[in-house]
Amino acid sequence: MKKKLLLSAILLLCIPIGLYSQDYPDFHTFVGALPNEGVLSIPKNTYRLDLAGKGTFRVTGKKNLHIDGNGSTIICNKQINAFYFANCENVTFSNLYIEYDSPCSTQGTITKISNGSKTLEVQIHEGYPMVNPAINQSGILIYDSETRELVKNFRTTYPTSAIQVNNATRTVTLDISSKDGVYKVGDYLDFNNVSPDAGGPAIITAYSKNMKMDSITLYDSPYMAFVEHGCESSHYYRCEVNRKKNYPGRPQDRLRSARADGFHCKYDIVGPTIEECIVKFQGDDAVNISGYFYPVYKVDKIEKKIYVLSTTRKASEIHVKNNDNLVCIGNDGTVRGKGVVTSLTDTQAPSEDEKKACMSKLTKIRSESNLNFGVTIVLDKWIEGVDVGDMIFSDNRVGNGFKLINNDVGHNRSRAFLIKASNGKIQGNKITGSAMSAIAITPEFFWLEAGCSRNIEISNNVIKDCMFDEYLVDFAQSGAITVACVAPNGTLAKAGAFENISIHDNTIIGCPMPCIFLNAVASGYYYGNKLKPDSKMVRNHGKNFGVTNTKPFLEMNTGNVIKKSPEYKKIFFYYCD
């Protein structure tokens, strides 16, 4: 029986004087030392998390512990990581509301448009911080003043000249990458407001097992909201990332919640279950589950050695380990094969010629300038055909076994679900107003985010009003549901990147054509989907890859995708049960 521990203390009876009050009890001091197990029950109250003075609240090495906030509110006084869980097992964190003071974004109303829609004057809303020109403002969002939704047929913008600030009138003037007729006087702009010495996710979970986040609500975050690295079987239940209403002293409600992804899950041994969560109005994807790609710069077939580029000089720090199943993706996007890792060693840094030869076969990679080190990977058996310019990843560290069930997500500038993992289920979700794909199953070599999915069931999701971003001609993620692979060499891959993908009984309404786009799928099922595209919303997403926008359902370079229900679904989906 778990021992229930009730924190006892005399709570100060403080009269709330607005979000900016510093009279709340300090959470670090109030909680004190954490017990090793049992239930830690926090009396319901508003607490100040003194990140500026005491830093992130850390929970490390705990087992069988439940921290219950009982509906308390946590106000963070610095824009850094609030809670950090590491090397924990069977730990539950529940029933808390978390926000930041000052907020991680600020906002205002467009009062003047000039210079061919290029120059904007913006009145900063009452109660929100003034824009700081020193802060990177590459993620400016524009919202329609009537709907408070992102404006259509536009992309996240950025200043193209120095921001002019008038503190006396609380106005800013800036030039942006403009587009006539998309935004108007009276619409809203949302700016970043994270100081240069701050940033990071609100909640991080690292290398933990069976973690549960239950009813944790984040109204803000300096970067991503929930992040996990190298975890096993996390469960996020009824958590929420959303914009809060009715702040004291702020007549205008918030426009944006977290600055970036709602859930960002990397290198997981067993992927998360995200269930009955609300993820809305964040500044990037709702859910991103992935591993890591490493470019191949040299091979030795005789010794069964693959030499890969890395951003770290230590082999022990890369996201491939001994006994992992290594997957090799050919330069053309096909899966060459798999092998088991028998050893990893540090390698003399690749020569400039070796790195150049590798990069010459790849499209642009964001971290190319940092790929200056080498790691040697030895396999138990050789993968035939592996060559310079291929990519490898560990199939044990991409989040396989994930489940996204009955969530309510959307109203964001990017994708709702961006998935690279395998053996997963995306079922019963409501996805509304994502500017890009509602569901994208795709590797992304630009970000070095792995891998290539197999055994995925996408079913009974309701998708509305997505893919309204401006023309993404160089972007292959061109359907509200997309399964596509742009190969390392930049071409649309042939069938073989994905296996056993089943898409059935989904409803897609009010999205441009194609509503569903399949590419590089070797096998799978497609049936029972109801597609009602918006004929007035014409886009050219994926045009430069040959994607056309005249059919609700489009296939390119696919294999055996069967257009009817299998007789016995259990045969194909036993791994999800």
For each residue, the residues with C-beta under 8 A, 3 or more apart:
1:
2: 37 38 39 64 66
3: 37 38 39
4: 38 39 41
5: 35 38 39 40 41
6: 41
7: 30 31 40 41 42 43
8:
9: 30 43
10:
11: 25 43 45
12: 23 25
13:
14: 21 23 24
15:
16: 21 46 248
17: 20 21 23
18: 21 248 249
19: 75 99 101 247 248 249
20: 17 101 249
21: 14 16 17 18 24
22: 48 77
23: 12 14 17
24: 14 21 45 46 47 48 75
25: 11 12 29 30 45 47 48
26: 29 30 47 48 49 50 54
27: 30 31 47 48 49 50 57 74
28: 31 49 50 54 57
29: 25 26 32
30: 7 9 25 26 27 42 47
31: 7 27 28 34 40 42 57
32: 29
33:
34: 31 40 59 62 65 67
35: 5 38 40 65
36: 62 63 65
37: 2 3 62 63 64 65
38: 2 3 4 5 35 64 65 66
39: 2 3 4 5 65 66 68
40: 5 7 31 34 35 65 66 67 68
41: 4 5 6 7 68 70
42: 7 30 31 45 47 67 68 69 70 72
43: 7 9 11 70 72
44: 69 70 71 72
45: 11 24 25 42 72 73
46: 16 24 72 73 75
47: 24 25 26 27 30 42 72 73 74 75
48: 22 24 25 26 27 74 75 77
49: 26 27 28 57 74 75 76 77 82
50: 26 27 28 53 54 77
51: 54 55 56 76 77 78 80 82
52: 77 78
53: 50
54: 26 28 50 51
55: 51 58 80
56: 51 80 81 82 83 84
57: 27 28 31 49 82 83 84
58: 55 83 84 85 86
59: 34 62 65 67 83 84 85 86 88 91 93
60: 84 85 86 87 88
61: 86 87 88
62: 34 36 37 59 65 88 89 91
63: 36 37 88 89 90 91
64: 2 37 38 89 90 91
65: 34 35 36 37 38 39 40 59 62 88 90 91 92
66: 2 38 39 40 91 92 94
67: 34 40 42 59 91 92 93 94
68: 39 40 41 42 92 94 95
69: 42 44 72 74 94 95 96
70: 41 42 43 44 95
71: 44 95 96 97
72: 42 43 44 45 46 47 69 95 96 97
73: 45 46 47 96 97 98 99
74: 27 47 48 49 69 82 96 97 98 99
75: 19 24 46 47 48 49 99 100 101
76: 49 51 79 80 82 98 99 100 101 202
77: 22 48 49 50 51 52 101
78: 51 52 198
79: 76 100 102 104 193 194 195 198 199 222
80: 51 55 56 76 198 199 200 222
81: 56 84 200 201 202 203 204 222
82: 49 51 56 57 74 76 98 202 203
83: 56 57 58 59 93 98 202 203 204
84: 56 57 58 59 60 81 203 204 206
85: 58 59 60 88 91 93 203 204 205 206 208 211
86: 58 59 60 61 205 206 207 208
87: 60 61 206 207 208
88: 59 60 61 62 63 65 85 91 205 208 209 211
89: 62 63 64 208 209 210
90: 63 64 65 209 210
91: 59 62 63 64 65 66 67 85 88 208 210 211 212
92: 65 66 67 68 211 212 213 214
93: 59 67 83 85 96 203 211 212 213 214 216
94: 66 67 68 69 212 213 214 215 216
95: 68 69 70 71 72 214 215 216
96: 69 71 72 73 74 93 215 216 217
97: 71 72 73 74 217 219
98: 73 74 76 82 83 202 203 216 217 218 219 220
99: 19 73 74 75 76 103 218 219 220 244
100: 75 76 79 103 104 220 221 222
101: 19 20 75 76 77
102: 79 129 193
103: 99 100 106 128 129 193 220 254
104: 79 100 192 193 194 220 221 222 258 259
105: 190 191 192 193 220 254 255 256 259 283
106: 103 124 125 128 129 130 131 190 191 193
107: 124 125 128 188 189 190 191 252 254 255 256
108: 122 123 124 125 128 131 171 172 188 189 191
109: 122 123 125 145 186 187 188 189
110: 113 120 121 122 183 184 185 186 187 188 189
111: 121 122 123 171 185
112: 119 120 121 185
113: 110 117 119 120 121 183 184 185
114: 118 119
115: 118 119 175
116: 178 180
117: 113 178 179 180 181 182 183
118: 114 115 160 175 176 178
119: 112 113 114 115 173 174 175
120: 110 112 113 173 174 175 176 189
121: 110 111 112 113 171 172 173
122: 108 109 110 111 131 171 172 173 174 189
123: 108 109 111 169 170 171
124: 106 107 108 128 129 130 131 170 171 172
125: 106 107 108 109 128 250 251 252
126: 249 250 251 252
127: 247 249 250 251 252
128: 103 106 107 108 124 125 250 252
129: 102 103 106 124 132 193
130: 106 124 165 167 170 172
131: 106 108 122 124 135 137 163 165 172 191 193
132: 129 135 193 195
133: 137 162 163 165
134: 196
135: 131 132 191 192 193 194 195 196
136: 139 192 196
137: 131 133 140 158 159 163 174 191 192
138: 156 158 192
139: 136 156 158 192 259 283
140: 137 156 157 158 159 176 189 190 191 192
141: 150 156 157 189 190 255 256 283 413
142: 150 151 154 157 182 183 187 188 189 190
143: 147 148 149 150 151 187 188 189 190 255
144: 147 148 149 150 151 187 188
145: 109 148 184 186 187 188
146:
147: 143 144
148: 143 144 145 188 253 255
149: 143 144 411 433
150: 141 142 143 144 154 411 412 413 433 435 468
151: 142 143 144 154 182 183 187
152: 182 468 537
153: 179 182 468 469 470
154: 142 150 151 157 179 182 183 469 470
155: 413 469 470
156: 138 139 140 141 283 413
157: 140 141 142 154 176 177
158: 137 138 139 140 176 177
159: 137 140 162 163 174 175 176
160: 118 175 176 177
161: 174 175
162: 133 159
163: 131 133 137 159 172 173 174
164: 172 173 174
165: 130 131 133 171 172
166: 169 170 171 172 173
167: 130 170
168:
169: 123 166
170: 123 124 130 166 167
171: 108 111 121 122 123 124 165 166
172: 108 121 122 124 130 131 163 164 165 166
173: 119 120 121 122 163 164 166
174: 119 120 122 137 159 161 163 164
175: 115 118 119 120 159 160 161 178
176: 118 120 140 157 158 159 160
177: 157 158 160
178: 116 117 118 175
179: 117 153 154 182 183 470
180: 116 117
181: 117
182: 117 142 151 152 153 154 179
183: 110 113 117 142 151 154 179 187
184: 110 113 145 187
185: 110 111 112 113
186: 109 110 145
187: 109 110 142 143 144 145 151 183 184
188: 107 108 109 110 142 143 144 145 148 255
189: 107 108 109 110 120 122 140 141 142 143
190: 105 106 107 140 141 142 143 255 256
191: 105 106 107 108 131 135 137 140
192: 104 105 135 136 137 138 139 140 259
193: 79 102 103 104 105 106 129 131 132 135
194: 79 104 135 198 199 222 223 259
195: 79 132 135 198
196: 134 135 136
197:
198: 78 79 80 194 195 222
199: 79 80 194 222 223
200: 80 81 204 222 223
201: 81 204 221 222 223 224 225 226 227 264
202: 76 81 82 83 98 218 220 221 222 224 225 226 258
203: 81 82 83 84 85 93 98 213 216 218 225 226 227
204: 81 83 84 85 200 201 227 228 229
205: 85 86 88 208 211 213 226 227 228 229 231 234
206: 84 85 86 87 228 229 230 231
207: 86 87 229 230 231
208: 85 86 87 88 89 91 205 211 228 231 232 234
209: 88 89 90 231 232 233
210: 89 90 91 232 233 234 235
211: 85 88 91 92 93 205 208 228 231 234 235
212: 91 92 93 94 234 235 236 237
213: 92 93 94 203 205 216 226 234 235 236 237 239
214: 92 93 94 95 235 237 238 239
215: 94 95 96 237 238 239
216: 93 94 95 96 98 203 213 226 239 240
217: 96 97 98 239 240 241 242
218: 98 99 202 203 221 225 226 239 240 241 242 257 258
219: 97 98 99 242 243 244 254 257
220: 98 99 100 103 104 105 202 244 254 257 258
221: 100 104 201 202 218 224 225 241 257 258 259 260 282
222: 79 80 81 100 104 194 198 199 200 201 202 259
223: 194 199 200 201 258 259 260
224: 201 202 221 227 258 259 260 261 262 263 264 284
225: 201 202 203 218 221 241 257 258 260 261 262 263 279 282
226: 201 202 203 205 213 216 218 236 239 241 262 263 264
227: 201 203 204 205 224 261 263 264 265 266
228: 204 205 206 208 211 231 234 264 265 266 268 272
229: 204 205 206 207 266 267 268
230: 206 207 266 267 268 269 319 397
231: 205 206 207 208 209 211 228 234 265 268 269 270 272
232: 208 209 210 268 269 270
233: 209 210 270 272 273 401
234: 205 208 210 211 212 213 228 231 265 268 272 273
235: 210 211 212 213 214 272 273 275
236: 212 213 226 239 263 272 273 274 275 277
237: 212 213 214 215 273 275 276 277
238: 214 215 275 276 277
239: 213 214 215 216 217 218 226 236 274 277 278
240: 216 217 218 277 278 279
241: 217 218 221 225 226 257 258 262 263 277 278 279 280 282 286
242: 217 218 219 257 278 279 280 281
243: 219 253 254 255 256 257 280 281
244: 99 219 220 247 253 254 257
245: 253 254
246: 253
247: 19 127 244 250 253 254
248: 16 18 19
249: 18 19 20 126 127
250: 125 126 127 128 247 253 254
251: 125 126 127
252: 107 125 126 127 128
253: 148 243 244 245 246 247 250
254: 103 105 107 219 220 243 244 245 247 250 257 281
255: 105 107 141 143 148 188 190 243 281
256: 105 107 141 190 243 259 281 282 283
257: 218 219 220 221 225 241 242 243 244 254 262 280 281 282 283
258: 104 202 218 220 221 223 224 225 241 261 262 282 283
259: 104 105 139 192 194 221 222 223 224 256 282 283 284
260: 221 223 224 225 264 282 283 284
261: 224 225 227 258 264 282 284 285 286 287 288
262: 224 225 226 241 257 258 279 282 285 286 287 409 412
263: 224 225 226 227 236 241 272 274 277 279 286 287 288
264: 201 224 226 227 228 260 261 285 288
265: 227 228 231 234 268 271 272 287 288 289 290 399 402
266: 227 228 229 230 290 291 292 399
267: 229 230 291 292 319 397 398 399
268: 228 229 230 231 232 234 265 271 272 289 397 398 399 400 402 421
269: 230 231 232 396 397
270: 231 232 233 399 400 401
271: 265 268 289 398 399 400 401 402 403 421 424
272: 228 231 233 234 235 236 263 265 268 289 399 402 403
273: 233 234 235 236 237 402 403 405
274: 236 239 263 277 287 402 403 404 405 407
275: 235 236 237 238 403 404 405 406 407
276: 237 238 405 406 407
277: 236 237 238 239 240 241 263 274 407 408 409
278: 239 240 241 242 407 408 409
279: 225 240 241 242 262 263 282 286 287 407 408 409 410 412 416
280: 241 242 243 257 286 408 409 410 411 412
281: 242 243 254 255 256 257 411 412
282: 221 225 241 256 257 258 259 260 261 262 279 285 286 412
283: 105 139 141 156 256 257 258 259 260 412 413
284: 224 259 260 261 412 413 414
285: 261 262 264 282 288 412 414 415 416 417 418
286: 241 261 262 263 279 280 282 407 409 410 412 415 416 417 434
287: 261 262 263 265 274 279 404 409 416 417 418 419
288: 261 263 264 265 285 415 418 419 449
289: 265 268 271 272 398 399 402 418 419 420 421 424
290: 265 266 398 399 418 419 420 421 444 449 450 451
291: 266 267 319 393 394 397 398 399 420 421 449 450 451
292: 266 267 318 319 393 394 397 448 449 450
293: 329 391 392 393 443 445 448 449 450 451
294: 308 309 310 318 320 375 391 392 393 448
295: 308 309 358 359 362 365 371 389 390 391 488
296: 299 306 307 308 328 358 386 387 388 389 390 391 392
297: 307 308 309 350 354 355 357 358 374 388
298: 306 307 350 354 388
299: 296 305 306 307 386 387 388
300: 303 304 305 306 307
301: 304 382
302:
303: 300 378
304: 300 301 339 378 379 380 381 382
305: 299 300 376 377 378 379
306: 296 298 299 300 326 328 376 377 379 383 386 392
307: 296 297 298 299 300 347 350 374 375 376 377
308: 294 295 296 297 318 374 375 377 392
309: 294 295 297 350 355 358 371 372 373 374
310: 294 313 318 371 373 374 375
311: 367 370 371 372 373
312: 317 318 373
313: 310 346 349 373
314: 317 318 346
315: 318 344 345 346 347 375 376
316: 344
317: 312 314
318: 292 294 308 310 312 314 315 344 375
319: 230 267 291 292 393 394 397
320: 294 324 326 341 344 375 377 392 393 394 397
321: 324 341 344 394 396 397
322: 341 342 343 344
323: 340 341 342
324: 320 321 340 341 394 395 396 397
325: 338 339 340 341 394 395 396
326: 306 320 338 339 340 341 377 379 383 392 393 394 395
327: 335 337 338 392 393 394 395 450 451 452
328: 296 306 335 336 337 338 339 383 386 390 391 392
329: 293 333 334 335 336 390 391 392 393 443 451 452 487 488 497
330: 333 334 335 336 385 386 387 390 487 488
331: 361 362 387 389 390 487 488 489
332: 487 488 489 491 493 494
333: 329 330 485 486 487 488 489 491 492 493 494 496 497 520
334: 329 330 493 494 496 497
335: 327 328 329 330 452 496 497
336: 328 329 330 383 384 385 386 390
337: 327 328 383 384 385 386
338: 325 326 327 328 383 395
339: 304 325 326 328 379 380 381 382 383
340: 323 324 325 326 379 380 381
341: 320 321 322 323 324 325 326 344 377 378 379 380 394
342: 322 323 378 379 380
343: 322 377 378
344: 315 316 318 320 321 322 341 375 376 377 378
345: 315 375 376 378
346: 313 314 315 374 375 376
347: 307 315 350 373 374 375 376
348: 374
349: 313 372 373 374
350: 297 298 307 309 347 354 355 358 372 373 374
351: 354 355
352: 355 356
353: 356 357
354: 297 298 350 351 357 358
355: 297 309 350 351 352 358 359 371 372
356: 352 353 359 360
357: 297 353 354 360 361 388 389
358: 295 296 297 309 350 354 355 361 362 388 389
359: 295 355 356 362 365 368
360: 356 357 389
361: 331 357 358 388 389 488 489
362: 295 331 358 359 365 389 445 488 489 490
363: 445 446 486 488 489 490
364: 368 446
365: 295 359 362 368 371 445 446 448
366: 446 447 448
367: 311 370 371 448
368: 359 364 365 371
369: 372
370: 311 367
371: 295 309 310 311 355 365 367 368
372: 309 311 349 350 355 369
373: 309 310 311 312 313 347 349 350
374: 297 307 308 309 310 346 347 348 349 350
375: 294 307 308 310 315 318 320 344 345 346 347
376: 305 306 307 315 344 345 346 347
377: 305 306 307 308 320 326 341 343 344 392
378: 303 304 305 341 342 343 344 345
379: 304 305 306 326 339 340 341 342 382 383
380: 304 339 340 341 342
381: 304 339 340
382: 301 304 339 379 386
383: 306 326 328 336 337 338 339 379 386
384: 336 337
385: 330 336 337
386: 296 299 306 328 330 336 337 382 383 390
387: 296 299 330 331 390
388: 296 297 298 299 357 358 361
389: 295 296 331 357 358 360 361 362 488 489
390: 295 296 328 329 330 331 336 386 387 488
391: 293 294 295 296 328 329 445 450 488
392: 293 294 296 306 308 320 326 327 328 329 377
393: 291 292 293 294 319 320 326 327 329 397 398 450 451
394: 291 292 319 320 321 324 325 326 327 341 397 398 450
395: 324 325 326 327 338 398 400 422 451
396: 269 321 324 325 400
397: 230 267 268 269 291 292 319 320 321 324 393 394
398: 267 268 271 289 290 291 393 394 395 420 421 422 450 451
399: 265 266 267 268 270 271 272 289 290 291 402 420 421 424
400: 268 270 271 395 396 421 422 423 424
401: 233 270 271 421 423 424 575
402: 265 268 271 272 273 274 289 399 419 421 423 424 425
403: 271 272 273 274 275 424 425 427 576
404: 274 275 287 407 417 424 425 426 427 429
405: 273 274 275 276 425 427 428 429
406: 275 276 427 428 429
407: 274 275 276 277 278 279 286 404 429 430
408: 277 278 279 280 429 430
409: 262 277 278 279 280 286 287 412 416 417 429 430 431 432 434
410: 279 280 286 416 430 431 432 433 434 438 466
411: 149 150 280 281 432 433 434
412: 150 262 279 280 281 282 283 284 285 286 409 416 433 434 435
413: 141 150 155 156 283 284 435 436
414: 284 285 418 434 435 436
415: 285 286 288 418 434 436 437 438 439 440 477
416: 279 285 286 287 409 410 412 429 431 434 437 438 439 466
417: 285 286 287 404 409 426 429 431 438 439 440
418: 285 287 288 289 290 414 415 437 440 442 444
419: 287 288 289 290 402 424 426 439 440 441 442 453 456
420: 289 290 291 398 399 441 442 443 444 449 450 451 452 453
421: 268 271 289 290 291 398 399 400 401 402 424 451 453
422: 395 398 400 451 453 454 455 456
423: 400 401 402 454 455 456 575 576
424: 271 289 399 400 401 402 403 404 419 421 453 455 456 457 576
425: 402 403 404 405 456 457 459 573 576
426: 404 417 419 429 439 456 457 458 459 461
427: 403 404 405 406 457 458 459 460 461
428: 405 406 459 460 461
429: 404 405 406 407 408 409 416 417 426 461 462
430: 407 408 409 410 461 462
431: 409 410 416 417 434 438 439 461 462 463 464 466
432: 409 410 411 463 464 465 466
433: 149 150 410 411 412 464 465 466 468
434: 286 409 410 411 412 414 415 416 431 437 438 466 467
435: 150 412 413 414 466 467 468 469
436: 413 414 415 440 466 467 469 472 477
437: 415 416 418 434 440 466 467 477 478 479 480 481 482
438: 410 415 416 417 431 434 461 463 466 467 480 481 508 511
439: 415 416 417 419 426 431 458 461 463 480 481 482
440: 415 417 418 419 436 437 477 482 483 484
441: 419 420 453 456 458 482 483 484 498 501
442: 418 419 420 476 477 482 483 484 485 486
443: 293 329 420 449 450 451 452 485 497
444: 290 418 420 447 448 449
445: 293 362 363 365 391 448 486 487 488
446: 363 364 365 366
447: 366 444
448: 292 293 294 365 366 367 444 445
449: 288 290 291 292 293 420 443 444
450: 290 291 292 293 327 391 393 394 398 420 443
451: 290 291 293 327 329 393 395 398 420 421 422 443
452: 327 329 335 420 443 485 497 498
453: 419 420 421 422 424 441 456 483 498 501
454: 422 423 498 499 500 501
455: 422 423 424 499 500 573 575
456: 419 422 423 424 425 426 441 453 498 500 501 502
457: 424 425 426 427 502 504 573 576
458: 426 427 439 441 461 481 501 502 503 504 506
459: 425 426 427 428 502 503 504 505 506
460: 427 428 505 506
461: 426 427 428 429 430 431 438 439 458 506 507
462: 429 430 431 506 507 509
463: 431 432 438 439 466 480 481 506 507 508 509 511
464: 431 432 433 508 509 510 511
465: 432 433 468 509 510 511 534
466: 410 416 431 432 433 434 435 436 437 438 463 480 511
467: 434 435 436 437 438 478 479 480 511 512 537 539 541
468: 150 152 153 433 435 465 511 512 537 539
469: 153 154 155 435 436 472 539 541
470: 153 154 155 179 539
471: 539 540 541 543
472: 436 469 475 477 478 539 540 541 542
473: 540 541 542 543 544
474: 544 545
475: 472 478 541 542
476: 442 482 484 485 486 492 519 542 545 547
477: 415 436 437 440 442 472 482 484 517 541 542
478: 437 467 472 475 482 484 514 517 539 541 542 545 547
479: 437 467 482 511 514 515 516 517 541 554
480: 437 438 439 463 466 467 508 511 515 516
481: 437 438 439 458 463 503 506 508 515 516 517
482: 437 439 440 441 442 476 477 478 479 516 517
483: 440 441 442 453 498 501 503 517 518 519 520 521
484: 440 441 442 476 477 478 492 493 517 518 519 520
485: 333 442 443 452 476 492 493 497 498 519 520
486: 333 363 442 445 476 490 491 492 493 545
487: 329 330 331 332 333 445 490 491 492 493 497
488: 295 329 330 331 332 333 361 362 363 389 390 391 445
489: 331 332 333 361 362 363 389
490: 362 363 486 487
491: 332 333 486 487
492: 333 476 484 485 486 487 519 520 545 546 556 557
493: 332 333 334 484 485 486 487 496 497 519 520 557
494: 332 333 334 520 557
495: 520 521 522 557 558 559
496: 333 334 335 493 499 520 522 559
497: 329 333 334 335 443 452 485 487 493 520 521 522
498: 441 452 453 454 456 483 485 501 520 521 522 524
499: 454 455 496 521 522 523 524
500: 454 455 456 523 524 572
501: 441 453 454 456 458 483 498 518 521 523 524 525 561
502: 456 457 458 459 524 525 526 572 573
503: 458 459 481 483 506 516 518 524 525 526 529
504: 457 458 459 525 526 527 528 529 565
505: 459 460 527 528 529
506: 458 459 460 461 462 463 481 503 528 529 530
507: 461 462 463 529 530 532
508: 438 463 464 480 481 511 515 516 529 530 531 532 533 552
509: 462 463 464 465 532
510: 464 465 532 533 534 537
511: 438 463 464 465 466 467 468 479 480 508 515 533 534 537
512: 467 468 515 533 534 537 538 539 541 549
513: 533 549 550 551 552 554
514: 478 479 517 547 548 549 551 552 553 554
515: 479 480 481 508 511 512 531 533 552 553
516: 479 480 481 482 503 508 526 529 531 552 553 554
517: 477 478 479 481 482 483 484 514 542 547 554 555 556
518: 483 484 501 503 521 526 554 555 556 558 561
519: 476 483 484 485 492 493 555 556 557 558
520: 333 483 484 485 492 493 494 495 496 497 498 557 558
521: 483 495 497 498 499 501 518 524 555 558 559 561
522: 495 496 497 498 499 558 559 560
523: 499 500 501 559 560 561
524: 498 499 500 501 502 503 521 560 561 562
525: 501 502 503 504 561 562 563 564 565 566 572
526: 502 503 504 516 518 529 553 561 562 563
527: 504 505 562 563 564 565
528: 504 505 506 565
529: 503 504 505 506 507 508 516 526 553
530: 506 507 508
531: 508 515 516 552 553
532: 507 508 509 510
533: 508 510 511 512 513 515 537 552
534: 465 510 511 512 537
535: 538
536:
537: 152 467 468 510 511 512 533 534
538: 512 535 549
539: 467 468 469 470 471 472 478 512 549
540: 471 472 473 543 549
541: 467 469 471 472 473 475 477 478 479 512 547 549
542: 472 473 475 476 477 478 517 545 546 547
543: 471 473 540 546 547 549
544: 473 474
545: 474 476 478 486 492 542 556
546: 492 542 543 556
547: 476 478 514 517 541 542 543 554 556
548: 514 551 554
549: 512 513 514 538 539 540 541 543
550: 513
551: 513 514 548 554
552: 508 513 514 515 516 531 533
553: 514 515 516 526 529 531
554: 479 513 514 516 517 518 547 548 551
555: 517 518 519 521 558 561
556: 492 517 518 519 545 546 547
557: 492 493 494 495 519 520
558: 495 518 519 520 521 522 555 561
559: 495 496 521 522 523
560: 522 523 524
561: 501 518 521 523 524 525 526 555 558
562: 524 525 526 527 566
563: 525 526 527
564: 525 527
565: 504 525 527 528 569
566: 525 562 569 571 572
567:
568: 571 572
569: 565 566 572 573
570: 573 574 577
571: 566 568 574
572: 500 502 525 566 568 569
573: 425 455 457 502 569 570 576 577
574: 570 571 577
575: 401 423 455
576: 403 423 424 425 457 573
577: 570 573 574
